[in-house]
Amino acid sequence: NIVIMLVGNKSDLRHLRSVQTEDAKAFSEKEGLSFIETSALEATNVEERRKKRPDWIFHSYPVWSRWDDPDFANSIASYAPIFLAPEEHEAHKRTAIAAHRSQLGQVVADDPSGFVLPSGFIERFASEDEIFWRMP
């Protein structure tokens, strides 16, 4: 059996929030997911997720390191990664990417030099394998 937990990360960035806590909770309940918000900066709920369910197995999902590390495949080999082909989930992935307005430059309208995810990265996120590995 697999239990999926929705983790709202960077909860300290309240001014950039795209999804309200109440909406995420409602979605999680509707979909039968556990939900928790975390902030590494504020040390909020980072370890609590493990304490809450010590019987659960957590997996890591690399975002930037998969492209930033030229030796990425060798770096993760010891973790026995799981690769999932994107074809079956590509439409959902594109919907999720579109929801990340802060990554698409649609949040801070008065800062033209603000962060915008390059279109080439958007295509990579949508079309490349999903990679997960079990966290220690």
Helices and strands as residue ranges (DSSP letters): E 5-8, G 14-16, H 21-31, E 34-37, H 48-52, E 59-60, H 65-68, H 72-76, G 77-79, E 82-84, G 87-89, H 90-99, G 101-104, H 119-127, E 130-134
